[in-house]
């Protein structure tokens, strides 16, 4: 019989680092799934007129919060002394179809259009509230919910706190953490935050769990403000929001609308399973196997390049300190220009590049004249040929303009690329 004592514990600092790297990969793996489903909604049709909260707005908010979770995990990695982790790495970028890393039972991860099946059987399962462990765990062995996995990390932080150099985190490593330029009008009020001690580390992990599956005291119900300890005070009730699990449940139930309301009862005219409001995108697009017109393949490859630029830009943020030491003055000086440009560029590339390129893809049939199946962004690794990804994006976009004029224009993708920061790949 399995007992709580048989649950794996994190035993040393390297074990904690390995768990955090796995957590970062898990968080990254969810973002393309949520974005792919979001992009499949016909934004130029009915969805934006939904009564109340729209499914599209909810999905965007969840995806952005997953990026927040990723930043919190990465901040903690830096705080405990690991600055080597990179997102733009073929070993880190997930592939689809796949399975959720170290999850038991195995949970398929597939890029699919928004549907009740995808919401109930994938999204809600990803954010499933914690359940008691059913088997002994070994080296980063299977977990049964993200809450269980992060609880393991929380215990590891607490048990190893005396061996973590928090003084170095406060003095030097905080400069490499990401805690500004976060914007989520579709989600909650939490922000990236600096992690410099055990209390801030535990609080960051609790944010991830509370936003995803729900806080232990609410699970999507009204929060109890007296449960938190002094070290981890409750959030302002006015800022409280439903967990991702609850949000997905509301979408599956039709409470977050997808179309116009057709009568006084509030019944939605369309559901997320109706072709009138969802693009017929293919499942798990793969550039190596997809049968499509060459121009469509080129656009799909361009979307991969944009996605990988996003990841490379995040890496650039984390390797660029907010302060540098000036020997002449013998003091630390803020270096706003490069770091600030990278942080603002991250927001710009998500809104001004990734979204319009993917939105163009989902509206485009794989084969001209055949309207049964549309393209979609593969979210695959793109190997930049040079150390200057911005220039490569510009060249790829230029080649696509004769086939996709929508990429041009005064405020089009081509223009947005010209405004991006020039990052250098390592």
N, C-alpha and C positions, 0 to 999 in steps of 0.2 A: 504494500500500500504506500502510495506517495504521500509524503508529508511536506510541510513547509521547509523543514530542514534540508530536504533534497533539492531545493531550488538552487540553481547556480548563483554564486556570489562573485563579484569582481574582487580579485585578490591582490592585485598590484597595479601600479600606475600604467604600465604598458597595456594591461588588460582593459583598464578604463579607456585608454586612448583607442584601442581596437574597437571597443563597443561604441564609442562616439563616432568613429569613422563609419561603422556600420549604420548608425543612426542617421548620419548625413546622407548616406546612399539610399536609405529607406525613404527619407523625406524627399530627396530629389526624384525618386522613382514615381512618386504620387503626382508631381506637378504636371508632366505631360498627359497623364490620364485625365485629370480634371480639365486641363486646357483643351484637349482634343474634344471632349464632350461639349464644352462651352462653345467652341468654335463651330460645332455642328448645328447650333441653333441659328435659324434664319433671322439674323439681326435686322434685315431690311424688310421683314414681314410683320408678324404679329407679336413676337415675344416682348418687345419693348412697351407694348400697350397693356401688359398684364396688370390686373388689379393687385394691389398690395405689393409685396416683395416679389420680384420676378426671379425665375429659376436662373436666368442668365446672370443677373447681378449677384445672386447668392453664390453661384459657381465661381465667378471671378474673385469674389471675396475670399472664398475658401482657398483657391489657388495661391493668392497673394499671402495668405496666412501660412501656407506651407513653406513659402519662401522665407517668411519670418522664422519659422521653426528651424529651417536650414541655417539661417544666420545665427540663431541662438546656440545651436549645436556647434557651429564652427567657432563662435566666440569662446565657448567653453574649451574646445580643443586648444585654442591659442592660450587660454588662461592656464591650462595644465601643462603647457610647454611644447605642444606640437604645432609647428608652423609650416609643416611640409605638405599638408593635405591640399589636393587640387581637384576641382570639379571638372575642368577641361582635361580629361584623361580617359582614353578608351576603356580602361579597366574600371572606371567609376561610373561613366554614363550608362544608364540602363538600356537594355534592348527589349523590344516587344515583338511577339508575346513572350512573357516570362513569368516568373513567380516572385512573390514578395520575399525579400531577403530574410532568411532564417525564420520565417513564419511557419507555424504548425497549427492546424493542418495547412497544407500548401494552398496559397491563395493565388489564382491566376491573375496576372496583370496584363491587360490588353487595351490597346487604343481602339476605342469604339465610339460610335455616336451616342448622344444622350438618349437613354431609354430607361424604362422602369427596371428592366433586367440588369442593366449596367449599374444603376444606382443601388438597387437592393443587394445584388449578388457580388458586387465589387466594391463600390464606394463605401457602403455601410459596413461591409466586412473589414475594410481597411481601418475604419474608425471605430470598430466594435468595442464597447466597454469591456474593461478587464474582467477576466474569468479566472477562477483558481487554476493553478498549474496542474497538468495531468501527467507529467512525466519529469524525471530527473533531467537536469540540463548539464551540458558539458561546455566546451570552449565555444563561446558565443553560439550556444545551441538554441534550438527553436524556442520561440516565445509564442504565446497564444493571443496576445493583443499588444498594441503599442503601449498601452498603459502599464502592462506587466513588464515590458522591456525597459521603459523609462523608470519604473520603480526600482528595477535592478541597478540602473545607472545612478539614481538618487542615493541608494544605499552605498554604492561604491564611492560616490563623492564624500559621503559622510564618514565612511570607514577609513578612507585614505586621506582625509583632509589634512592630517598632520604631516603627510609626506609630500603634499603639493606646495610648491613655492608660491604662495599667495602674495608674498612681498614683491616678488619679481613681476607678478601679474599687475599689481598696483603701480609699480614704478616704471616698468618698461612695456610689458606685453599688451597693456590696454590700448596702446597707440595703434595696434594693428587690427583691433576689433571694429566691427561695423555696428554703429548705433545711431546713424543719422539718415536723412533722406528717405525715410520710409513713408509711403503714402498708400492708404487703403480706405477709400471712401465707401467701399462695398463691404467692409469687414469690421473688425473690432478696433478697440482703442489701444491695444497693446503695441509696443514699439520694440525694435531691437534695443538691447541694453548691454551695458558693460558688465562683464563678469570678472570680479576681482577678489572674491572670497566665497566661502562655503554657502553663506546665506543667499547671495545673488545667483550662485550656480543652481542651488535647489529651486529657487523661485523661477528661474528660466525653464527648468525641466517641467515644473508644474504648469507653466503657461502652455507649453506644448500639449500636455495631456488634457488640461482643462478645455482648451480650444478644440482639440480633436474629438475625444470621446466623451468629454464632460467631466467636470469636477466630481470627486467621489460623493460629495453631499448633494449634488443636484441631478446629474445625468440628464440634463436638458430641462429640469424644473427650476423653479425660483431658487436662487442661491441662499444659503444660510450664512449670514455674515459673522457668526460667532465661531465657526469651525476652525478658521485659520489660526496659527500660532502668532506670537508677537513677532517672530522673525519673518513670517510670511503673512502679513495682514491681508484681510479680504479686499477685493477690488470694490470700488464704488459701485453700489447696486445700479446706479443710473447708467453705468458703462457696461453692465453685464450683458452677455449675448449668449444665444444658444450655441451648443457645441456643433462641430461638423457632423457628428452622427445624427443629431436632431435636425439639422438643416437638410441633410440628405433624406431623412425620413419625411420631412415636410414636402420635399420635391416629389418623392415617390407617391405620396398621398394626394398630390395635386394642390397642396396648400400654397406653395410658391408657384405662381402662375406661369404659363407658357404662351397664353394667347388671350384674346379679348373675352370679356365676360358677355355671355349671350342672353342672360335673362336675370330676373330679380332675385333668383335663388343664389346667385354668385357662381354658378357652374361655369367652368371654363369651356369655351367653344372647342379648344384643341387640348390634347394632352401631349406629353413628351414622346408618346409613341405614334403620333400622327405625322405622316410624311409632309403635310402642308407646312409644318413649322420646323422640321428637322431636315438638314441636307443629307442625301444618301451617300455619305462618305464610306470608303472601304475600310474594313477592319485591318488593323496592324499594317499600315503601308510600309513597304520595304523596297528601297531603291534597287536592290539586287534582283528582286523577283517580280516587281510590278510590271504589268503589261499596260503601257500607256504611250501616248504620243511623246516624242522626244522633248518638245517644249514643256510639257507637263512634268516630265522627269527633271528637266533643268530647274523648273520652279520648285519642285520638291527638294532638290539638292540645295537650292538657295535658302530654303527654309531651314535646312539642317545647318548651313553656315551661319545664319542669323542666330539660331538657338545656341550654337557653340560659341559665338561671339559673346552672348549673354553670360555663359559660364566662364569664359576667359576674362571677361570684364569683372566678374565677381572675384576671380582669383587675383586680378590686378589690385582691386580694392584692398584685399587682405594682405598683400605684400607691400603696400605703400603706407608707411606710418603717417599718423597725423602730426607727429612732432619729430624733429631731428635735432641732434645736439650740435651746437655751434661752438667749436673749440675756442674761437676768438673771444666770444663773450662768456664762454663756460656756462652755457645754459641752454635749455631746450626751447626751440622756437616752433611755432605752429607752421605747417606747410600746407596751406589751404588749397593752393591752385590745382595740383594734380589730383589729390585725393578727392577734393570736392567735385572736380570735373568727372571723375570716375563714378562717384555716387549719384550725381545727377544724370549721368549718361545711362546708368542702369535703368532708371525710371523711363527715360526717353526711348531706349531700345525696346523695352517691353511694350510700351504703348504705341510708339511711332513706327516700329519695324516688325516685331514678331507678330503682333495682332493683324495688321493689314496684309502681310504676306500670307499668313495662315487663312485669313478670311477670304482672300483671293483663291487660294487652293481649294477650299471646301465648296466654292461655287463653280469650280471648273471640272467638267467631265474628264475622266481618264482618257477617253478617246473622243475626239470631236464628232458631234452628231449622235453619240450614244449617251443618253441621259440617265441610264439606270444606275450608274455608279460614278461618284465624284472622287476627286483626289483628296489628300489630306497630308498634314505635316508628319513626316516619319519620326522626328525627334531623335535622329541618329547622330553618331559621331561623324564630324566632318574634319578631315585632316587638312588644315591650312598649309599651303605650299610655301609660305613665307612667314617671317616673324611679325608681319604687319597685317593683321586680319581686317582692319578697316579698309585698307586699299583693296584687299581681295573682295570684300563685300561690294565695294563700288564697281569693280570690274565685272563681277557676276551680275549685278543689277543692270549695268550698261548693256550686256549681252542679251538680257531678257526684254528690254524695252520694245524692240520691234514686235514681239509677240504679246507683251502685256503692258500696254501704254499706261495703265492705271498706276504703275509703279513710279511714273514720272509726275510732273506737275509741281506747282509752287510749294505745296506742303506734302508731297508724296514721299514714298520710301527713298527714292534717290536723294532728295533734298535732306531727309532725316539722316541718312548715312553721312553726308558731308558735315553734319553737326556733331557727330560722335567723337569722343576722345580717341586720340591715337595711342592705343595700348601696344606694348611690345610683348610678344610671347617669350617665355624663358628659353 
